[in-house]
Amino acid sequence: MVGQFGTVVEGDSRLIVNVKAVPRSSMSGIDGWLGDALKVRIKCAPVDGKANKELVEVLADAFGIAKSAVRFVSGETSKTKRLELVGVDESRLSEVAG
């Protein structure tokens, strides 16, 4: 089912969310929504997977879930990605992302 903030996987607390990663930012954090994607600032440059690793850490910290609960669905080499957040429901996503 597609909800307001992403794809809600029925029967579980899991969401698949579009993420717009902004590497080489002055600080890391979630900036809210940019269209249908969650805008996330990353300090690292996109070299050797460092930005993706930091992206996972930022999302895990923001949502209070383990890093292993953040999984790439697609777009690992793109600025626009789809990530699965296990243990996050739509209400929690709206709290964190605004």
N, C-alpha and C positions, 0 to 999 in steps of 0.2 A: 504494500500500500504506500502510495506517495503522500507524505504529509507536507505541512507548510515548510519544514526545514530540511527535508531529505526523505529518503526511502525508509519507512518503518518496516522492520522485519517482524511479521506477526508472531505472537507467542513468546517473544524474547524481548529483553531490553537491549535492542541493537538498532543502530541507525547507520545508514550509508549516506555520507554527507559529501557534497562538493566542497573542495577547499581550494582557495586561491592563495598560493604561497608567495610571499614577497621576500626573497633572499636579500642579503646585504643591508638589512635595516639597522638602524642605530640601537634598537632594542627588540627583544622578542616578546610576542604577545598576540592576543586575539583582538582584532579591530572591529568585529561585528560582521554584518552582511554586506556583500558587494554583489548586488543582483541576487542570484540563487546560490552563491558560493560564500562560504565562511572565509573571511580574509584573515590570514595569519602571517604576522611579521616574523622573520627569522634572521638572526644576526649572521649566521654562517653563509658563505658562498656555496653555490651548488656544485661542489667539487667532491668527488669520491664518496658520494652519499652522505656527506656531513650535514647538509641542509635537511635531508629527509629524516635523519636521526634526530636532529634538533626539533623538527616539526612534530615527530612522535612524542618527544619529551614535553613540549609545550602543551600539546593536546591532553596528554595523560595527566599532567599537573593541573591543568585548568578544570578538567572534569573529575578529578579524583579517582582515576582508574589506573591500573597497571599499564606499563608501556606495551606489554604483550596483548592488551585489549584494544590496541590501535593497529589496524591492519590496512594495508594498501589493497584496494580493489583494482584501481587502474591509475595511470598517469605518473608513475614513479619518476620519469625523466622529464615531465612537463611541469609548468607552473600551476596548471589546473589539474587537480587530482581528485579521486574519489576514495574516501577512506571509510572503513567500517569501525564504529565505536561500540564495543561490547560493554554492556552495563550502563548505557546512557539511553534515556528515553527522551521524547520530544520536549517535555517540560523542563528537564535538566539542560537540554541544549539551548532552549530559549532563555533560561536564567543566565547561563554563561555568556552566550553570544549576543544577548540583547534583542 
